[in-house]
Amino acid sequence: MILLALKGNYLIIRQARKLAGIAGLLSLTAVSLSYAQKPGSDVSTKERLRRLEQRMEEYEQTIAQRDARILELETGRNSLNTMSRPPPFANKASETPVAIDVASSPPKTTSLAVPITAASVSTNQTAIVSQKASNPSAASDESWGQYTPGVGFTVANTPMGSLELSLYSYVRYLNSQGTDSSYVDRFGNTVAVQDRNDFQVNKAFLYTKGWVLDPRLRYLFYVWSSATLLGTGLDTLVAGNMTYRVNDYLTAGIGVVGLPSTRSLTGQFPMWQRTDARLIADEFMRGSYTQGIFANGKITDTLSYMAALGNNLNAFGISASKLDSSLDTFAVALRWMPTTGEFGPRANVGDFEDHDKLATLFGVHFTTSSENDQSQPGLDRPENTQMRLSDGALVFSPNTLGSGISVKELQYKMVAVNAGMKIHGYSVEAEAYFRNLSDFKTNSSTHINDINDQGFQLMGSTMLMPKTLQMYANGSMILGENTNPWDMGIGLNWWPFKQRGLRVNSELMYVRRSPVGSAALPYQVGTNGPIFVTNVELAF
């Protein structure tokens, strides 16, 4: 009300002063003309007109000065009015950043948003006014839209919904010329392994997300492309999901979801040590992305859960006609953060945030699914997971488990437990895996014993320069019934702007007989030797 009153007063003052100036000029003109008509005047009519014109110019200058002052007061009023409004998208929905890797993050998370204060808005308004004053043509170049790191740009915010846009992409240089050119598989066959020395815009995600009709009803849809598969017809994927937040204890969703089978599938992406690549033990054991229903929420202030029921372990590259009717792919995860109740944004890897107090995290994951030979992808699409043995052999390939034997169906069970701690820029994190393949159905009467594989990974890091430079080391091993592949690496992360959004990641890794891999990963099935990789990652 005060601002409205000020505005009204300014307008009234402005109009009154203009009217007063005009009235004064008219009065002066009338007096001067009447004086000019008086007989016997000593001042010539020409001189009186000159003086009148001079006074008119003085009045015009006065009015111009007053107009300038009124404009200055109105500018100040606009700044005050802007400061009094809440920042764009200031509702409950904006408190829940959407996890890129999985739409099952707990509804209450640590925000990465840069706070928008009255001072920052006022400073921005002053800069715009100054720009207009120096360059009137710049009036159409005002900035608009709110940016929240990790969430993206809010390009629409209305009473009926919002729209946020974000992007994740990176350019990768990969050199694997030091690796072996081939390996010998379990059948004695020599299999070629391509060495790489190239640049790739390895992946690009374009996300659209926000809420519609009700701030509790959120959507996430994205286009996902991989340049490593350009020209194959497998390079683009469109997917997404919808969620409804009931309260802190339950958010329910439907659509494409990452099965929370390991820690890397519970919302940390892309805040990993290396750019968009897991250690081989995680890649070998994990589930993938499916279509189904899911839920997440908190149980206590330090304990939360995630659960998903889906079609199969991996939805990408599988048509609906190849799915079985069992609908028994289920994964559940519990996350406990006892000391501080948080572990950084999205419970990420490393301590970029520089915790003052010891932050701890413990997690347990359980996944089960009946899989058949039709529901296993035969495509090299990014994020595909295929059931493999520790030597890289595909379980569903003929003769893998015996001469003349083809597996038609099996039961997959996997348990993963993880723990981590971080403080003052240091972090240590670990995860262990236990996978069981059982209940084999084959084309013969031959009994197939259960296959049990274990594995683990270790990761450590330190911030050499706060929010700028991080050094890390990692390693993993698969303890399989056939062989024991492993990998290790040491790398650097550099954030040139001292904030997440742009990262340069370089790592020298060594892989020993990898049982997993793809064109989108630094390693392939059978890779043996050193690999050097550098990524320039953009994420907003």
C-alpha positions as CSV (number, residue, x, y, z in Angstrom):
1,M,0.0,0.0,0.0
2,I,2.9,2.3,0.8
3,L,4.5,1.7,-2.5
4,L,1.1,2.3,-4.3
5,A,0.7,5.6,-2.4
6,L,4.2,6.7,-3.3
7,K,3.6,5.9,-6.9
8,G,0.3,7.9,-6.9
9,N,2.1,10.8,-5.2
10,Y,4.8,10.9,-7.8
11,L,2.4,10.9,-10.7
12,I,0.3,13.7,-9.0
13,I,3.4,15.8,-8.3
14,R,4.6,15.4,-11.9
15,Q,1.2,16.3,-13.5
16,A,0.7,19.2,-11.0
17,R,4.1,20.7,-11.8
18,K,3.5,20.5,-15.5
19,L,0.1,22.2,-15.1
20,A,1.5,24.8,-12.8
21,G,4.3,25.6,-15.3
22,I,1.8,25.8,-18.2
23,A,-0.5,28.1,-16.2
24,G,2.4,30.3,-15.2
25,L,3.5,30.6,-18.8
26,L,-0.1,31.5,-19.9
27,S,-0.4,34.1,-17.1
28,L,2.9,35.6,-18.0
29,T,1.9,35.7,-21.6
30,A,-1.4,37.4,-20.9
31,V,0.2,40.0,-18.6
32,S,2.9,40.7,-21.1
33,L,0.5,41.1,-24.0
34,S,-1.8,43.4,-21.9
35,Y,1.2,45.4,-20.9
36,A,2.3,45.6,-24.5
37,Q,-1.1,47.2,-25.4
38,K,-0.8,49.9,-22.8
39,P,-0.2,53.4,-24.4
40,G,2.9,55.2,-23.5
41,S,5.0,52.3,-22.6
42,D,8.7,52.9,-22.5
43,V,9.7,49.3,-23.4
44,S,9.3,48.3,-27.1
45,T,7.1,45.4,-28.0
46,K,10.0,43.6,-29.5
47,E,12.0,43.8,-26.2
48,R,9.0,42.5,-24.3
49,L,8.6,39.5,-26.6
50,R,12.4,38.7,-26.3
51,R,12.1,38.7,-22.5
52,L,9.0,36.5,-22.7
53,E,10.8,33.9,-24.9
54,Q,13.7,33.9,-22.4
55,R,11.4,33.2,-19.5
56,M,9.6,30.5,-21.4
57,E,13.0,28.8,-22.0
58,E,13.8,29.1,-18.3
59,Y,10.4,27.5,-17.5
60,E,11.0,24.6,-19.9
61,Q,14.4,24.0,-18.4
62,T,12.9,23.9,-14.9
63,I,10.2,21.4,-16.0
64,A,12.8,19.2,-17.7
65,Q,14.8,19.2,-14.4
66,R,11.7,18.3,-12.4
67,D,10.8,15.5,-14.9
68,A,14.3,14.1,-14.5
69,R,13.9,14.1,-10.7
70,I,10.5,12.4,-10.9
71,L,12.0,9.7,-13.2
72,E,14.8,9.2,-10.6
73,L,12.2,8.8,-7.8
74,E,10.1,6.4,-10.0
75,T,13.3,4.3,-10.6
76,G,13.8,4.1,-6.8
77,R,10.2,3.1,-6.4
78,N,10.6,0.3,-9.0
79,S,13.6,-1.0,-7.1
80,L,11.7,-1.1,-3.8
81,N,8.8,-2.8,-5.5
82,T,11.1,-5.5,-7.0
83,M,12.7,-6.0,-3.5
84,S,9.3,-6.6,-2.0
85,R,8.4,-9.5,-4.3
86,P,9.4,-13.1,-3.5
87,P,12.0,-14.6,-5.8
88,P,10.6,-16.5,-8.9
89,F,9.4,-20.0,-8.2
90,A,9.4,-19.5,-4.5
91,N,7.2,-22.5,-3.6
92,K,7.6,-25.9,-1.9
93,A,8.2,-27.7,-5.2
94,S,11.4,-25.7,-5.8
95,E,12.8,-27.1,-2.5
96,T,13.2,-30.5,-4.1
97,P,15.9,-30.6,-6.8
98,V,15.2,-33.3,-9.4
99,A,17.8,-36.0,-9.4
100,I,19.2,-36.5,-12.9
101,D,20.1,-40.1,-12.5
102,V,17.0,-41.3,-10.8
103,A,13.7,-39.7,-9.9
104,S,13.7,-41.1,-6.4
105,S,15.6,-38.7,-4.4
106,P,14.3,-38.1,-0.9
107,P,11.8,-35.1,-1.0
108,K,13.9,-33.1,1.5
109,T,17.4,-32.5,0.2
110,T,20.2,-30.0,0.6
111,S,19.7,-27.3,-2.0
112,L,22.4,-26.1,-4.3
113,A,20.4,-22.9,-5.1
114,V,22.2,-19.6,-4.9
115,P,20.0,-17.5,-2.5
116,I,18.3,-14.5,-4.1
117,T,18.2,-11.6,-1.6
118,A,16.8,-8.1,-1.7
119,A,20.3,-6.8,-2.0
120,S,21.1,-8.9,-5.1
121,V,17.9,-8.0,-6.8
122,S,18.4,-4.3,-6.0
123,T,22.0,-4.5,-7.4
124,N,20.7,-6.1,-10.6
125,Q,18.0,-3.5,-11.0
126,T,20.5,-0.7,-10.5
127,A,22.8,-2.3,-13.2
128,I,19.9,-2.5,-15.6
129,V,18.9,1.2,-15.0
130,S,22.5,2.3,-15.5
131,Q,22.7,0.3,-18.7
132,K,19.5,2.0,-20.0
133,A,20.8,5.4,-19.1
134,S,24.1,4.9,-21.0
135,N,22.5,3.0,-23.9
136,P,18.7,3.5,-24.3
137,S,18.6,0.8,-27.0
138,A,19.5,-1.8,-24.4
139,A,16.1,-1.6,-22.8
140,S,15.0,-4.8,-24.5
141,D,18.1,-6.8,-23.2
142,E,17.0,-7.2,-19.6
143,S,17.9,-10.5,-18.0
144,W,15.1,-12.7,-16.8
145,G,14.5,-16.2,-15.4
146,Q,16.0,-17.7,-12.2
147,Y,19.0,-20.0,-12.3
148,T,19.5,-22.7,-9.6
149,P,22.7,-24.7,-9.9
150,G,21.9,-28.4,-10.2
151,V,18.3,-27.6,-11.2
152,G,18.6,-25.4,-14.2
153,F,16.8,-22.3,-15.5
154,T,13.2,-21.5,-14.5
155,V,11.8,-20.2,-17.8
156,A,8.1,-20.2,-16.8
157,N,6.5,-19.9,-13.4
158,T,2.7,-19.4,-13.4
159,P,-0.2,-20.3,-11.0
160,M,-0.8,-23.4,-13.1
161,G,2.7,-24.7,-13.3
162,S,6.4,-24.1,-14.0
163,L,9.0,-25.1,-16.6
164,E,12.7,-25.7,-15.9
165,L,15.3,-26.4,-18.5
166,S,18.7,-28.0,-17.7
167,L,21.5,-29.6,-19.7
168,Y,24.1,-32.2,-19.0
169,S,26.9,-32.9,-21.5
170,Y,30.6,-33.4,-21.7
171,V,33.4,-33.7,-24.3
172,R,35.7,-36.6,-23.7
173,Y,39.2,-37.3,-24.9
174,L,40.0,-41.0,-24.6
175,N,43.3,-42.8,-25.2
176,S,43.4,-46.5,-24.7
177,Q,46.2,-47.3,-27.1
178,G,48.2,-48.9,-24.4
179,T,45.7,-51.7,-23.8
180,D,45.9,-55.2,-25.3
181,S,44.4,-55.5,-28.8
182,S,42.6,-58.8,-28.0
183,Y,41.8,-61.4,-25.3
184,V,40.9,-65.1,-25.3
185,D,37.4,-65.9,-24.1
186,R,36.3,-69.0,-22.3
187,F,35.8,-71.0,-25.5
188,G,39.4,-70.3,-26.6
189,N,38.4,-67.8,-29.2
190,T,40.5,-64.7,-29.8
191,V,38.3,-61.6,-29.5
192,A,39.5,-58.2,-30.8
193,V,39.4,-55.2,-28.5
194,Q,39.4,-51.8,-30.2
195,D,41.9,-49.3,-29.0
196,R,40.7,-45.7,-28.9
197,N,42.3,-42.3,-29.5
198,D,39.5,-39.8,-30.1
199,F,37.4,-36.9,-29.0
200,Q,33.7,-37.4,-28.5
201,V,30.7,-35.3,-27.3
202,N,30.1,-38.4,-25.4
203,K,26.6,-37.7,-24.1
204,A,24.0,-34.9,-24.1
205,F,20.9,-34.7,-21.9
206,L,18.3,-32.0,-22.3
207,Y,15.9,-32.0,-19.3
208,T,12.4,-30.4,-19.0
209,K,11.0,-30.5,-15.5
210,G,8.8,-28.6,-13.1
211,W,5.2,-28.9,-11.7
212,V,1.8,-28.6,-13.2
213,L,-1.7,-28.0,-11.7
214,D,-0.4,-28.6,-8.2
215,P,3.1,-27.9,-6.9
216,R,3.2,-31.4,-5.5
217,L,2.6,-32.9,-9.0
218,R,6.0,-32.9,-10.8
219,Y,7.2,-34.1,-14.1
220,L,10.7,-34.9,-15.6
221,F,11.1,-35.7,-19.3
222,Y,14.4,-35.7,-21.2
223,V,16.1,-36.4,-24.5
224,W,19.3,-38.4,-24.1
225,S,21.8,-38.7,-26.9
226,S,25.2,-40.4,-27.3
227,A,27.7,-39.3,-29.9
228,T,29.5,-42.6,-29.7
229,L,26.6,-44.2,-31.5
230,L,25.9,-41.6,-34.1
231,G,24.6,-43.2,-37.3
232,T,23.6,-46.5,-35.7
233,G,20.0,-45.6,-35.0
234,L,20.6,-46.2,-31.3
235,D,22.0,-42.7,-30.4
236,T,18.8,-41.0,-29.1
237,L,16.5,-41.9,-26.2
238,V,13.4,-40.1,-24.9
239,A,12.2,-40.9,-21.4
240,G,10.8,-39.5,-18.2
241,N,8.4,-39.9,-15.3
242,M,5.8,-38.1,-13.1
243,T,5.8,-37.9,-9.3
244,Y,3.4,-36.7,-6.6
245,R,4.7,-35.6,-3.2
246,V,2.2,-36.6,-0.5
247,N,4.4,-35.4,2.4
248,D,8.0,-35.8,3.7
249,Y,7.4,-39.5,4.1
250,L,6.0,-40.4,0.7
251,T,6.6,-39.3,-2.9
252,A,5.1,-41.7,-5.4
253,G,6.0,-41.8,-9.1
254,I,5.5,-43.7,-12.4
255,G,7.6,-43.9,-15.5
256,V,11.3,-44.6,-16.2
257,V,13.3,-45.0,-13.0
258,G,16.8,-46.1,-12.0
259,L,16.5,-49.2,-9.9
260,P,18.2,-48.3,-6.5
261,S,20.3,-51.4,-6.7
262,T,23.7,-49.7,-5.9
263,R,24.6,-46.3,-4.5
264,S,25.3,-44.9,-7.9
265,L,21.7,-45.4,-8.8
266,T,20.2,-43.5,-5.9
267,G,20.6,-39.9,-7.2
268,Q,24.3,-38.9,-7.0
269,F,24.8,-38.6,-10.8
270,P,26.6,-36.6,-12.1
271,M,28.4,-35.8,-8.8
272,W,30.8,-38.8,-9.0
273,Q,34.6,-38.9,-8.8
274,R,35.1,-39.4,-12.5
275,T,32.8,-38.2,-15.3
276,D,29.9,-40.5,-16.1
277,A,31.8,-43.8,-15.6
278,R,31.5,-46.3,-12.8
279,L,34.2,-48.6,-11.5
280,I,33.9,-52.1,-13.1
281,A,32.6,-53.8,-9.9
282,D,29.6,-51.4,-9.8
283,E,29.0,-51.7,-13.5
284,F,29.1,-55.5,-13.3
285,M,26.8,-55.9,-10.4
286,R,24.2,-53.1,-10.7
287,G,20.7,-53.1,-12.1
288,S,19.7,-50.4,-14.6
289,Y,16.7,-48.3,-15.7
290,T,13.3,-49.8,-16.0
291,Q,9.7,-48.6,-16.4
292,G,7.4,-49.0,-13.4
293,I,6.3,-47.4,-10.2
294,F,8.5,-46.1,-7.4
295,A,8.4,-44.3,-4.1
296,N,10.8,-42.5,-1.7
297,G,10.7,-40.5,1.5
298,K,12.1,-40.3,4.9
299,I,11.5,-42.6,7.8
300,T,13.2,-40.4,10.4
301,D,15.3,-37.2,10.1
302,T,18.4,-39.4,9.4
303,L,16.9,-42.4,7.7
304,S,15.3,-42.5,4.2
305,Y,14.1,-45.1,1.7
306,M,13.7,-45.7,-2.0
307,A,11.8,-48.5,-3.7
308,A,10.9,-49.4,-7.3
309,L,8.8,-52.1,-8.9
310,G,9.4,-52.5,-12.7
311,N,9.3,-54.6,-15.8
312,N,12.9,-55.9,-15.8
313,L,16.5,-55.0,-14.9
314,N,16.9,-52.9,-18.0
315,A,14.2,-51.2,-20.2
316,F,16.5,-49.6,-22.8
317,G,16.6,-51.5,-26.0
318,I,13.8,-53.8,-25.1
319,S,10.4,-53.7,-26.8
320,A,7.2,-54.4,-24.9
321,S,6.7,-57.6,-26.9
322,K,9.8,-59.2,-25.4
323,L,8.9,-58.6,-21.7
324,D,7.6,-61.5,-19.6
325,S,4.4,-61.1,-17.6
326,S,5.9,-61.8,-14.2
327,L,6.4,-58.1,-13.2
328,D,8.7,-59.1,-10.4
329,T,11.6,-56.7,-10.7
330,F,11.9,-55.1,-7.3
331,A,14.6,-53.0,-5.7
332,V,14.7,-51.2,-2.3
333,A,17.4,-49.1,-0.6
334,L,17.8,-47.7,2.9
335,R,20.1,-44.7,3.5
336,W,21.1,-43.7,7.0
337,M,23.1,-40.5,7.8
338,P,23.5,-40.6,11.6
339,T,25.8,-37.8,12.4
340,T,24.6,-34.8,10.5
341,G,21.5,-36.0,8.7
342,E,23.0,-35.2,5.3
343,F,26.0,-36.1,3.1
344,G,26.1,-33.2,0.8
345,P,23.7,-32.5,-2.1
346,R,22.3,-35.8,-3.4
347,A,24.5,-37.6,-0.9
348,N,27.3,-37.1,-3.5
349,V,30.8,-38.6,-3.7
350,G,33.7,-36.5,-2.3
351,D,33.6,-33.4,0.0
352,F,33.4,-30.4,-2.4
353,E,31.2,-28.7,0.2
354,D,34.0,-28.9,2.9
355,H,32.0,-30.3,5.9
356,D,32.9,-28.7,9.3
357,K,31.5,-31.7,11.1
358,L,32.0,-35.4,10.4
359,A,29.3,-36.5,7.9
360,T,28.6,-40.2,7.7
361,L,26.5,-42.4,5.4
362,F,25.5,-46.1,5.5
363,G,23.3,-47.8,2.9
364,V,21.9,-51.2,2.1
365,H,20.3,-52.2,-1.2
366,F,18.4,-55.3,-2.3
367,T,17.3,-56.2,-5.8
368,T,15.6,-59.2,-7.3
369,S,14.3,-60.0,-10.8
370,S,13.5,-63.0,-13.0
371,E,15.2,-62.4,-16.3
372,N,14.8,-64.3,-19.6
373,D,16.8,-64.3,-22.8
374,Q,14.3,-62.0,-24.5
375,S,14.5,-59.3,-21.9
376,Q,18.2,-58.9,-22.2
377,P,19.3,-56.1,-24.5
378,G,21.5,-57.0,-27.4
379,L,22.3,-53.4,-28.2
380,D,25.3,-51.2,-27.3
381,R,23.1,-48.4,-26.1
382,P,24.5,-46.3,-23.2
383,E,23.5,-47.6,-19.7
384,N,22.5,-51.1,-21.0
385,T,23.3,-53.9,-18.6
386,Q,23.6,-57.4,-19.7
387,M,23.9,-60.4,-17.5
388,R,27.6,-61.5,-17.7
389,L,30.0,-63.8,-15.9
390,S,33.2,-62.5,-14.4
391,D,35.1,-63.4,-17.5
392,G,32.8,-61.2,-19.6
393,A,30.7,-64.1,-21.1
394,L,27.0,-63.4,-21.6
395,V,24.9,-65.8,-19.5
396,F,22.2,-66.0,-22.1
397,S,24.6,-66.8,-25.0
398,P,24.5,-70.5,-26.2
399,N,27.1,-72.8,-24.6
400,T,28.2,-70.3,-21.9
401,L,27.2,-72.7,-19.1
402,G,27.9,-75.9,-21.0
403,S,28.1,-77.4,-24.4
404,G,24.7,-77.3,-26.1
405,I,23.1,-75.4,-23.2
406,S,21.1,-72.2,-23.7
407,V,19.7,-70.4,-20.7
408,K,16.1,-69.3,-21.1
409,E,15.4,-67.8,-17.7
410,L,17.1,-67.2,-14.4
411,Q,16.6,-65.5,-11.0
412,Y,18.9,-62.5,-10.2
413,K,19.4,-61.4,-6.6
414,M,21.9,-58.8,-5.5
415,V,22.7,-57.1,-2.1
416,A,24.9,-54.1,-1.9
417,V,26.1,-52.3,1.3
418,N,28.0,-49.0,1.3
419,A,29.5,-46.7,3.9
420,G,31.2,-43.3,3.7
421,M,32.5,-40.4,5.7
422,K,33.7,-36.9,4.9
423,I,35.1,-33.9,6.7
424,H,37.2,-30.8,5.9
425,G,37.5,-31.7,2.2
426,Y,38.5,-35.4,2.8
427,S,36.3,-38.3,2.0
428,V,36.5,-42.1,2.2
429,E,33.8,-44.3,0.7
430,A,33.3,-48.0,0.1
431,E,30.7,-50.4,-1.3
432,A,30.5,-54.2,-1.3
433,Y,28.4,-56.4,-3.6
434,F,26.9,-59.9,-3.4
435,R,25.2,-61.3,-6.5
436,N,23.4,-64.6,-6.9
437,L,22.2,-66.2,-10.1
438,S,19.8,-69.1,-9.6
439,D,16.8,-71.1,-10.8
440,F,18.2,-71.6,-14.3
441,K,15.8,-72.8,-16.9
442,T,17.5,-74.1,-20.0
443,N,16.8,-76.0,-23.2
444,S,18.0,-79.2,-21.6
445,S,17.5,-81.2,-18.4
446,T,21.1,-80.4,-17.2
447,H,21.1,-78.9,-13.7
448,I,22.9,-75.6,-13.4
449,N,24.3,-74.7,-10.0
450,D,23.9,-71.3,-8.5
451,I,26.5,-68.7,-9.6
452,N,27.8,-66.4,-6.8
453,D,29.9,-63.4,-7.4
454,Q,31.2,-60.9,-4.9
455,G,32.9,-57.5,-5.4
456,F,33.9,-54.3,-3.7
457,Q,35.1,-50.8,-4.5
458,L,37.0,-48.1,-2.5
459,M,37.2,-44.4,-3.2
460,G,39.1,-41.6,-1.5
461,S,39.6,-37.9,-2.2
462,T,40.9,-34.7,-0.8
463,M,40.3,-31.1,-1.8
464,L,43.8,-29.6,-2.6
465,M,42.2,-26.2,-3.1
466,P,38.7,-25.5,-1.6
467,K,36.0,-25.7,-4.3
468,T,38.6,-25.6,-7.0
469,L,40.9,-28.7,-7.2
470,Q,40.3,-32.2,-6.0
471,M,42.6,-35.2,-6.1
472,Y,41.2,-38.7,-5.9
473,A,42.0,-42.4,-6.0
474,N,39.8,-45.4,-6.6
475,G,39.8,-49.1,-7.2
476,S,37.5,-52.1,-7.4
477,M,37.6,-55.9,-7.8
478,I,35.2,-58.7,-8.8
479,L,35.6,-62.0,-7.0
480,G,34.0,-64.3,-9.5
481,E,33.8,-68.0,-9.9
482,N,35.7,-67.8,-13.2
483,T,38.2,-65.0,-12.7
484,N,38.9,-61.9,-10.6
485,P,39.1,-58.8,-12.8
486,W,39.9,-55.4,-11.2
487,D,40.6,-51.8,-11.9
488,M,42.2,-48.8,-10.3
489,G,42.8,-45.1,-11.0
490,I,44.1,-41.7,-9.9
491,G,42.6,-38.5,-11.1
492,L,42.1,-34.7,-10.7
493,N,38.9,-32.6,-10.7
494,W,39.1,-28.9,-11.5
495,W,36.2,-26.5,-11.1
496,P,37.5,-23.2,-12.7
497,F,34.6,-21.1,-11.5
498,K,34.8,-22.5,-7.9
499,Q,31.3,-23.9,-8.2
500,R,29.6,-26.9,-9.7
501,G,28.4,-26.5,-13.3
502,L,31.7,-26.7,-15.2
503,R,34.3,-29.4,-14.4
504,V,37.5,-30.6,-16.0
505,N,38.2,-34.2,-15.0
506,S,41.3,-36.2,-15.9
507,E,42.2,-39.7,-14.8
508,L,44.8,-42.4,-15.5
509,M,43.2,-45.8,-14.9
510,Y,44.4,-49.3,-15.2
511,V,41.8,-52.1,-16.1
512,R,42.6,-55.8,-15.7
513,R,40.4,-58.0,-18.0
514,S,37.2,-56.0,-17.7
515,P,34.0,-58.1,-17.9
516,V,31.9,-55.1,-18.8
517,G,32.1,-52.1,-21.1
518,S,30.6,-50.2,-24.1
519,A,31.5,-47.5,-26.6
520,A,30.2,-44.9,-24.1
521,L,32.5,-46.0,-21.3
522,P,36.3,-45.7,-21.2
523,Y,36.7,-49.5,-21.2
524,Q,35.3,-52.3,-23.2
525,V,34.7,-56.0,-22.5
526,G,38.2,-57.6,-22.3
527,T,40.1,-54.3,-21.9
528,N,43.4,-55.0,-20.3
529,G,45.9,-52.1,-19.7
530,P,46.2,-48.4,-19.0
531,I,43.7,-45.8,-20.1
532,F,43.9,-42.0,-20.0
533,V,40.8,-39.9,-20.2
534,T,40.0,-36.2,-19.9
535,N,36.5,-34.8,-19.8
536,V,35.1,-31.3,-19.9
537,E,31.7,-31.5,-18.2
538,L,28.9,-29.0,-18.4
539,A,26.0,-29.5,-16.0
540,F,23.3,-27.0,-15.1
